[in-house]
Amino acid sequence: HVQVVESGGGLVQPGGSLRLSCEASENISSFYTMAWYRQVDGGERERIADISRFGTTNYGPAMQDRFTISKANNQPTAFLQMTDLKPEDTAMYYCRLVAGGHPDSWGQGTQVTVSS
């Protein structure tokens, strides 16, 4: 089935920025949505934002101020631009692909650590 792989995480100082990427393993002909979630150790997975094949976006509560989701044209690749990062943004960030005719696919996650 289609897999997704996240990249772009790392260590960043407070106030810094990071851009995460999520790439599907193959192109998809059906309607799909790609979403970003994050999870702190021991916590629940929290939805940040999602974007449809046609670019419609939805954000979780209080996420739109510093996070921007986007996607590549005509490809199942999504990005998450994060700005003014804070220590509380430290988490594992996951990508999820929901596509017609395919099982839901989650990536392995990319770690973001915000620390001075």
ZAFI-91577 format. One record per residue (C-alpha): residue in one letter; x, y negated, z negated. Coordinates in pm, whole numbers, padded with zeros to 5 digits, always signed. Each point is the difference from the previous one (the first is absolute). Example, Ala and Ser with C-alpha at 12.3 -4.5 7.8 and 13.67 -1.06 7.14 Angstrom:
A+01230+00450-00780
S+00137-00344+00066
//
This chain:
H+00000+00000+00000
V+00101-00364+00029
Q+00250-00107-00265
V+00098-00345-00119
V+00335-00116-00128
E+00060-00311-00206
S+00320-00202-00004
G+00131-00335-00116
G-00008+00034-00377
G+00288-00085-00225
L+00125-00220-00279
V-00085-00369+00018
Q+00031-00289-00242
P-00308-00174-00137
G-00125-00252+00252
G+00139+00199+00291
S-00174+00159+00296
L-00017+00340+00161
R-00164+00138+00311
L-00117+00359-00010
S-00069+00207+00309
C-00221+00302+00055
E+00032+00196+00321
A-00220+00286+00118
S+00165+00301+00158
E-00209-00020+00317
N-00232-00231+00179
I-00371+00030-00080
S-00281-00035+00248
S-00285-00018-00253
F-00095-00280-00235
Y+00230-00022-00301
T+00077-00207-00305
M+00336-00034-00170
A+00022-00106-00362
W+00260-00085-00261
Y-00027+00112-00360
R+00231-00022-00294
Q+00042+00202-00314
V+00191-00070-00317
D+00130+00300-00194
G-00287+00147-00197
G-00254-00235+00153
E-00274+00028+00258
R+00063-00056+00367
E-00111-00353+00088
R-00114-00106+00345
I+00177-00309+00130
A-00145-00045+00346
D-00109+00180+00312
I-00004-00081+00369
S-00198+00158+00279
R+00118+00099+00344
F-00149-00325+00126
G+00163-00215-00266
T-00283-00050-00246
T+00146-00039-00347
N-00129+00049-00351
Y+00185-00077-00321
G-00034+00126-00353
P-00080-00244-00279
A+00268-00266-00048
M+00224+00151+00267
Q-00035-00249+00280
D+00198-00279-00162
R+00341+00163+00035
F-00058+00304+00222
T-00073+00002+00371
I-00085+00310+00198
S+00053+00013+00375
K+00055+00257+00272
A+00186+00046+00319
N-00190-00053+00324
N-00144+00321+00142
Q+00192+00222-00244
P-00090+00164-00330
T+00269-00192-00188
A-00091-00222-00292
F+00199-00252-00196
L-00033-00154-00344
Q+00169-00334-00049
M+00048-00075-00368
T+00110-00339-00127
D+00076-00159-00337
L+00048+00344-00147
K-00036+00044-00375
P+00126+00271-00236
E-00357+00127-00029
D+00006+00079+00372
T+00249+00276-00074
A-00164+00321+00118
M+00003+00274+00258
Y-00171-00128+00313
Y-00194+00246+00214
C-00150-00011+00345
R-00321+00181+00088
L-00135+00075+00344
V-00369+00076+00050
A-00075+00098+00357
G-00294+00155+00176
G+00060+00367+00070
H+00302+00020-00229
P+00045+00082-00369
D+00090-00293-00222
S+00375-00045-00011
W+00205-00149-00280
G+00368-00079+00020
Q+00260+00092-00258
G+00024-00358-00119
T+00271-00263-00014
Q+00120-00140-00332
V-00007-00373-00062
T+00185-00127-00305
V-00012-00366-00097
S+00268-00083-00251
S+00273-00251-00065
//
